[in-house]
Amino acid sequence: MNLIDSLIILGFFLLTFYIGYSSNRKSNSESDYFLGGRNLPWWALSLSLVATETSTLTFLGIPALSYSGDFSFLSLAIGLVIGRLISAVFILPQYMTGNFLSIYQWVGLKFGTRSQITLSVLFSIIRILSDGVRLYAASLPLSFMIVQLFPSSWSFQEISILSLVILSTATILYSAYGGFRAVVWTDFLQFIVYCLGGVIVVVLLGIEYGSITKLISTEPDKWKIFHFTFTNSKSELDPYYFLFSIPGGILLALGSHGTDQMLVQRLLACKNLRESRLALIFSGFVVFFQFVIFLTIGAYLVYALPSVPTPNRVFSDYIVNILNTPWKGVILAGVFASSMSTLSSTLNSLTLTTQVDMKLRFKSSSSPIWITILWGIMLLVSSLVPFILDETTKNSIVELGLSFASYVFGPMVALFFLEVFPLPERKKFHPSFFPLVLVFSIVLTFLGKVYFAMPFTWIVAYGILNFYSLYILGFGITLISLRSKKSN
């Protein structure tokens, strides 16, 4: 790590702050601060959506999957593309018919205020947990860089915590000040930077270790996409068995791009339903292309770093210890870009749900800024959890992040589809009925995952099953109770 690499990274941070600062306008309404006044171009919102969901887990975690395995993650990605199409057809029209800032406002309209508050609280919890994993992943290369630049007696854990503080502080500053416009345009910059970084790494590795076709011919199993057996080499259920992974990807996309406020917020910010659908569908193909790039990097890293004890850190090791100037600086900027794009979106969305759905705010015009800062501190604290887990777990950090989100996505998808296919008598339910079904189905999903050790690709489907089982049970009890009252 030398001066040129450091200047490239510094330049990226300065450009990010400049865009965040220049994007700020006097926000006359919550719609302006949280949705950019609904006048941003659909392509910018689509790429912001891609940058938001990509995060450091893609940049650093996806290569670890192909490094220690194969390309079977692409079978999940196929499901993610199909799920977006379904969401665009069935779910998006529900939101775009009203002037909603939050999709949970729509939930409140259809299922009651208690359901709105419950979902917004669940969203906040899952975002803090899953994005804590993302922040942790981004801290790894920064920690390696600090170790090289400033050798000291500090332990790697202490340096990692310092890295987390640096990234969190940098993201909070422009997110709180610039609002949604700053988030979208910095996302756009960050998308360009990390995609360029991924392509550069593939080219550099291809020059050194041969073309992709050569690698496929020498080790075809490494490039396998579809698994056609239930179990893997350890006689465990294989999460990438194609009848698990493709449907699992579809359900995961319905959850993330149909019920997750952070991602759907970009679709609500579009001018109309047509542009919202364009943004969503286009983002699916871009994300699939990204997965191809980063899985290819992992396949090449087998030759560059043949023995790495912790695969989650293999790309970080390659960036910091093998890449030369100026590529090291460009790729590290890409790592930080992928991290900051997701974290800034998370903070903006958490602030929105806190003010709009939970009705919590400070009694001042700077309320969104202070709420953003508080959520930023909580996100920093949550990033310490996966830092500890990674030392003991063999799971990919990508799968860990997806598992956190999946516990909530299943019951949320089930709730949203109740409106697509409505049942009579629903409005006669007690206001606490749907919140209780949501909470208990999530608890059952978590306990089932732990007890049965099911693959992460099953979690959303299992959550849907739990929700509808409890819903049918409660629906039957409610009907019996109503008829009993009528007969009396």
C-alpha positions in Angstrom: 0.0 0.0 0.0 1.6 3.2 -1.1 0.8 6.9 -1.5 -0.9 6.5 -4.9 -3.3 3.9 -3.6 -4.0 6.1 -0.6 -4.7 9.1 -2.8 -7.1 7.1 -5.0 -9.1 6.0 -1.9 -9.0 9.5 -0.4 -10.2 10.9 -3.8 -13.2 8.5 -3.8 -14.2 9.6 -0.3 -13.9 13.3 -1.2 -16.0 12.8 -4.4 -18.6 10.9 -2.4 -18.9 13.7 0.2 -19.0 16.3 -2.6 -21.9 14.5 -4.3 -23.7 14.1 -1.0 -23.2 17.7 -0.2 -24.2 19.1 -3.6 -27.3 16.9 -3.8 -28.7 18.5 -0.7 -31.6 20.8 -1.1 -33.9 22.5 1.3 -36.4 19.7 2.1 -39.9 21.2 2.3 -41.6 17.9 2.9 -40.9 14.3 4.0 -41.5 13.2 0.4 -38.6 15.4 -0.7 -36.2 14.2 2.0 -37.1 10.5 1.8 -38.1 10.1 -1.9 -36.3 12.9 -3.7 -39.6 14.5 -4.6 -40.3 11.6 -7.0 -38.5 13.3 -9.8 -35.4 11.2 -10.1 -34.8 9.2 -13.4 -35.7 5.5 -13.3 -32.3 4.3 -14.4 -30.6 6.1 -11.6 -33.1 4.6 -9.1 -32.5 1.2 -10.7 -28.7 1.3 -10.3 -29.2 2.8 -6.8 -31.3 -0.3 -6.1 -28.5 -2.5 -7.4 -25.9 -0.8 -5.4 -28.0 -0.9 -2.3 -28.7 -4.7 -2.4 -25.2 -5.6 -3.7 -23.2 -4.4 -0.6 -19.8 -5.7 0.5 -21.3 -9.2 0.8 -21.4 -9.4 -2.9 -18.0 -7.8 -3.5 -16.2 -9.9 -0.9 -18.5 -12.7 0.0 -19.6 -14.0 -3.5 -16.0 -14.8 -4.5 -15.7 -16.9 -1.3 -18.5 -19.1 -2.5 -16.9 -20.0 -5.8 -13.4 -20.2 -4.2 -14.6 -22.9 -1.8 -17.3 -24.4 -4.1 -18.6 -23.7 -7.6 -21.0 -21.4 -9.5 -24.2 -22.8 -8.0 -25.1 -19.5 -6.4 -26.2 -18.5 -10.0 -29.1 -20.9 -9.7 -30.3 -18.8 -6.8 -29.7 -15.7 -8.9 -32.0 -17.1 -11.6 -34.8 -17.3 -9.0 -34.0 -13.7 -7.9 -34.6 -12.5 -11.5 -37.9 -14.4 -11.8 -39.0 -13.1 -8.4 -38.5 -9.5 -9.5 -40.8 -10.2 -12.5 -43.5 -11.6 -10.2 -43.1 -8.7 -7.8 -43.4 -6.2 -10.7 -46.7 -7.7 -11.9 -48.5 -8.5 -8.6 -47.0 -6.4 -5.7 -45.9 -3.1 -7.2 -49.3 -2.0 -8.4 -50.6 -2.3 -4.8 -48.1 0.4 -3.7 -48.2 2.8 -6.6 -52.0 3.4 -6.4 -51.5 5.7 -3.4 -49.1 8.5 -2.4 -47.2 6.3 0.1 -43.8 7.3 1.6 -43.5 3.8 3.1 -44.9 0.5 2.0 -45.9 0.0 5.7 -48.3 2.8 5.3 -50.1 0.6 2.8 -50.0 -2.2 5.3 -51.6 0.1 7.9 -54.3 1.0 5.4 -55.1 -2.6 4.6 -54.4 -4.5 7.9 -54.5 -1.8 10.6 -52.1 0.5 12.3 -50.7 -2.2 14.7 -49.7 -4.3 11.7 -48.0 -1.2 10.2 -46.0 -0.6 13.4 -45.1 -4.3 13.8 -43.7 -4.6 10.3 -41.7 -1.4 10.6 -40.2 -2.6 13.8 -39.4 -6.0 12.3 -37.9 -4.2 9.3 -35.7 -2.1 11.6 -34.5 -5.2 13.5 -33.7 -7.2 10.4 -31.9 -4.3 8.7 -29.7 -3.7 11.7 -28.8 -7.4 11.9 -28.2 -8.1 8.2 -26.4 -4.8 7.5 -24.2 -5.3 10.5 -22.9 -8.3 8.6 -22.3 -6.0 5.5 -20.5 -3.4 7.6 -18.3 -6.1 9.1 -17.4 -7.5 5.7 -16.3 -4.0 4.5 -14.1 -3.6 7.5 -11.9 -6.5 6.6 -9.9 -4.9 3.8 -9.7 -1.6 5.6 -8.3 -3.4 8.6 -5.6 -5.1 6.4 -4.8 -1.7 4.9 -4.4 0.0 8.3 -2.1 -2.8 9.5 0.2 -2.3 6.5 0.2 1.5 6.7 0.5 1.8 10.5 2.1 -1.2 12.0 1.4 -1.1 15.8 1.0 -3.3 18.8 -2.8 -3.2 18.3 -4.5 -6.6 17.8 -6.4 -7.3 14.5 -9.6 -7.2 16.5 -8.9 -3.7 17.8 -8.0 -2.5 14.3 -11.2 -4.1 12.9 -13.3 -2.1 15.4 -11.5 1.1 14.4 -12.3 0.3 10.7 -15.9 -0.1 11.6 -16.0 3.3 13.3 -14.3 4.9 10.3 -16.8 3.5 7.7 -19.8 4.2 9.9 -18.9 7.8 10.6 -18.1 8.5 6.9 -21.5 7.1 5.8 -23.5 8.8 8.5 -22.2 12.2 7.5 -23.4 12.4 4.0 -26.6 10.3 4.6 -27.9 12.5 7.3 -27.1 15.8 5.5 -28.1 15.0 1.9 -31.2 12.9 2.3 -32.5 10.5 -0.4 -31.1 12.4 -3.3 -27.6 12.2 -1.9 -28.1 8.5 -1.3 -29.2 7.8 -4.9 -26.5 9.8 -6.6 -23.7 8.5 -4.3 -25.1 5.0 -5.0 -24.7 5.7 -8.7 -21.1 6.7 -8.3 -20.4 3.7 -6.0 -22.0 1.3 -8.5 -19.7 2.6 -11.2 -16.6 2.3 -8.9 -17.2 -1.2 -7.6 -18.3 -2.7 -11.0 -15.3 -1.2 -12.6 -13.2 -2.7 -9.8 -14.7 -6.2 -10.4 -14.1 -6.1 -14.1 -10.5 -4.9 -13.6 -9.8 -7.9 -11.2 -11.2 -10.4 -13.7 -9.0 -8.9 -16.5 -5.9 -8.9 -14.3 -6.4 -12.5 -13.2 -7.2 -13.6 -16.7 -3.9 -12.2 -17.9 -2.0 -14.0 -15.2 -3.8 -17.4 -15.1 -5.3 -17.8 -18.5 -8.7 -17.3 -20.2 -12.0 -18.4 -18.7 -12.4 -21.0 -21.3 -9.0 -22.5 -20.4 -10.0 -22.7 -16.7 -13.4 -24.3 -17.6 -11.6 -27.0 -19.7 -9.1 -27.8 -16.9 -11.6 -27.8 -14.0 -15.2 -28.0 -15.2 -16.7 -28.9 -11.8 -15.6 -25.5 -10.5 -18.0 -23.8 -13.0 -21.0 -26.0 -12.3 -24.3 -24.0 -11.9 -27.0 -26.6 -11.2 -26.9 -29.3 -8.5 -29.1 -32.3 -9.2 -28.8 -34.2 -5.9 -30.4 -33.4 -2.6 -27.3 -33.7 -0.5 -23.8 -32.5 -0.7 -20.4 -34.2 -0.1 -21.0 -34.0 3.7 -24.4 -35.8 3.3 -26.2 -32.6 4.3 -29.1 -31.1 2.5 -27.7 -29.0 -0.3 -29.1 -25.4 -0.3 -28.1 -25.2 -4.0 -30.0 -28.2 -5.2 -31.9 -26.6 -8.2 -35.4 -27.4 -6.8 -34.4 -25.6 -3.6 -32.3 -22.7 -4.9 -34.4 -21.4 -7.8 -37.7 -21.4 -5.9 -35.8 -20.1 -2.9 -34.4 -17.2 -5.0 -37.9 -16.4 -6.2 -39.3 -16.2 -2.7 -36.3 -14.3 -1.5 -36.8 -11.7 -4.2 -40.5 -11.4 -3.4 -39.5 -10.7 0.2 -36.6 -8.3 -0.5 -38.1 -6.4 -3.5 -41.7 -6.6 -2.5 -41.8 -6.1 1.3 -38.4 -4.6 2.3 -38.8 -0.8 2.7 -35.1 -0.1 2.0 -35.3 -1.6 -1.5 -38.9 -0.7 -2.3 -38.2 2.9 -1.4 -36.4 3.3 -4.7 -39.5 2.0 -6.5 -41.8 4.3 -4.6 -39.6 7.2 -5.7 -40.2 6.5 -9.4 -42.6 8.8 -11.2 -45.2 6.2 -12.1 -45.8 2.4 -12.1 -44.3 1.9 -15.6 -40.9 3.4 -14.5 -41.1 1.5 -11.2 -41.4 -1.7 -13.1 -38.6 -0.8 -15.5 -36.3 0.0 -12.5 -37.1 -3.3 -10.8 -36.8 -5.6 -13.8 -33.6 -3.9 -15.2 -32.0 -4.2 -11.8 -32.4 -8.0 -11.8 -30.4 -8.5 -14.9 -27.7 -6.1 -13.7 -27.4 -8.0 -10.4 -27.1 -11.4 -12.3 -24.3 -9.9 -14.3 -22.5 -8.8 -11.1 -22.8 -12.3 -9.6 -21.1 -13.7 -12.7 -18.2 -11.3 -12.3 -17.6 -11.9 -8.6 -18.0 -15.7 -8.9 -15.4 -15.6 -11.7 -13.1 -13.8 -9.4 -13.4 -16.5 -6.7 -12.7 -19.2 -9.3 -9.5 -17.5 -10.3 -8.4 -16.9 -6.7 -8.0 -20.7 -6.2 -4.8 -20.2 -8.3 -3.7 -17.0 -6.8 -4.3 -18.0 -3.2 -4.5 -21.8 -3.1 -4.7 -22.2 0.7 -6.6 -19.7 2.7 -8.0 -20.9 6.1 -10.9 -18.5 6.1 -12.5 -18.3 2.6 -14.6 -15.2 3.7 -11.3 -13.3 3.7 -9.7 -14.6 0.5 -10.6 -11.6 -1.7 -9.5 -9.2 1.0 -6.2 -11.0 1.2 -5.8 -10.8 -2.5 -6.6 -7.1 -2.7 -4.3 -6.0 0.1 -1.4 -8.5 -0.3 -1.1 -9.3 -4.0 -2.7 -6.5 -6.1 -0.3 -3.8 -7.3 -0.6 0.0 -7.5 -2.8 1.6 -8.7 -5.3 -1.3 -9.0 -5.1 -1.8 -5.3 -6.4 1.7 -4.6 -9.2 1.3 -7.2 -10.4 -2.0 -5.9 -10.3 -0.9 -2.3 -12.4 2.1 -3.3 -14.8 -0.3 -4.9 -15.0 -2.3 -1.6 -15.8 0.9 0.4 -18.3 1.9 -2.4 -20.2 -1.3 -2.2 -20.4 -1.0 1.6 -21.4 2.7 1.8 -24.1 2.4 -0.8 -26.0 -0.1 1.3 -25.3 1.5 4.7 -26.5 4.9 3.5 -29.7 3.4 2.1 -30.3 1.5 5.3 -29.9 4.7 7.4 -32.3 6.7 5.2 -34.9 4.0 5.3 -34.7 3.4 9.0 -35.1 7.1 9.6 -38.2 7.1 7.3 -39.9 4.2 9.1 -39.1 5.7 12.5 -40.8 9.0 11.6 -43.6 7.9 9.2 -44.6 4.5 10.6 -43.6 4.6 14.2 -44.4 8.3 14.6 -41.2 8.9 16.6 -39.3 12.1 16.0 -37.4 14.9 17.7 -39.2 18.2 18.2 -36.9 20.1 15.8 -36.5 20.6 12.0 -33.3 18.6 12.2 -35.1 15.5 13.5 -34.2 13.3 10.5 -30.5 14.1 11.0 -30.5 13.1 14.7 -32.5 9.9 14.0 -30.0 9.0 11.3 -27.1 9.4 13.7 -28.8 7.2 16.3 -29.5 4.4 13.8 -25.9 4.7 12.6 -24.6 4.1 16.1 -26.9 1.0 16.5 -25.7 -0.3 13.1 -22.1 0.0 14.3 -22.9 -2.0 17.5 -24.6 -4.7 15.4 -21.6 -5.1 13.2 -19.6 -6.5 16.1 -21.9 -9.6 16.1 -20.8 -11.1 12.8 -17.2 -10.1 13.6 -17.4 -12.5 16.6 -19.4 -15.2 14.7 -17.0 -15.4 11.7 -14.3 -16.7 14.0 -16.4 -19.8 14.8 -18.7 -20.3 11.9 -17.8 -22.0 8.6 -20.8 -20.5 6.7 -20.3 -17.9 4.1 -21.0 -14.3 5.2 -23.3 -14.0 2.2 -25.5 -16.9 3.4 -25.4 -15.5 7.0 -26.7 -12.2 5.7 -29.4 -13.8 3.6 -30.5 -16.0 6.5 -31.0 -13.0 8.8 -33.3 -11.4 6.3 -35.1 -14.6 5.4 -36.6 -15.1 8.8 -38.8 -12.0 8.3 -39.3 -12.2 4.5 -41.4 -15.3 4.6 -44.2 -14.1 6.9 -44.1 -10.6 5.3 -44.6 -12.1 1.8 -47.5 -14.2 3.1 -49.1 -11.1 4.6 -48.7 -9.0 1.4 -50.3 -11.8 -0.7 -53.4 -11.8 1.5 -54.3 -8.5 -0.2 -53.6 -9.9 -3.7 -56.0 -12.7 -2.9 -58.3 -11.3 -0.2 -60.6 -13.4 2.0 -63.9 -12.3 3.4 -64.5 -11.6 7.1 -60.9 -10.3 7.5 -61.9 -6.8 8.6 -63.7 -8.4 11.6 -60.5 -9.6 13.1 -59.1 -8.1 16.3 -56.5 -5.3 15.5 -53.8 -7.5 17.2 -54.5 -10.6 15.1 -52.1 -9.9 12.2 -49.3 -8.5 14.3 -49.4 -11.7 16.6 -49.5 -14.0 13.5 -46.5 -12.2 12.1 -44.4 -12.3 15.3 -45.2 -16.0 16.2 -44.6 -17.1 12.6 -41.2 -15.5 12.7 -40.3 -17.1 16.0 -41.4 -20.5 14.7 -39.3 -20.0 11.5 -36.2 -19.2 13.6 -36.7 -22.2 15.9 -37.4 -24.5 12.9 -34.3 -23.4 11.2 -32.2 -24.1 14.3 -33.9 -27.4 15.2 -34.1 -28.9 11.7 -30.8 -27.3 10.4 -32.6 -26.6 7.1 -30.7 -24.9 4.2 -31.0 -21.1 4.1 -32.9 -21.4 0.7 -35.8 -23.0 2.6 -36.3 -20.3 5.2 -38.6 -18.0 3.3 -40.9 -20.9 2.2 -40.9 -22.2 5.8 -41.9 -18.8 7.0 -44.7 -18.5 4.6 -46.0 -22.0 5.7 -45.8 -21.0 9.3 -47.7 -17.7 8.7 -50.5 -19.3 6.7 -50.8 -22.2 9.2 -51.3 -19.7 12.1 -53.5 -17.5 9.9 -55.9 -20.4 9.0 -56.0 -21.6 12.6 -56.8 -18.0 13.8 -59.2 -17.5 10.9 -61.1 -20.7 11.9 -61.2 -19.7 15.6 -62.4 -16.2 14.7 -65.2 -17.5 12.4 -66.4 -19.9 15.2 -66.4 -17.0 17.7 -68.4 -14.7 15.3 -71.0 -17.4 14.6 -71.3 -18.2 18.3 -72.0 -14.5 19.0 -74.6 -14.3 16.2 -76.4 -17.4 17.5 -76.5 -15.9 21.0 
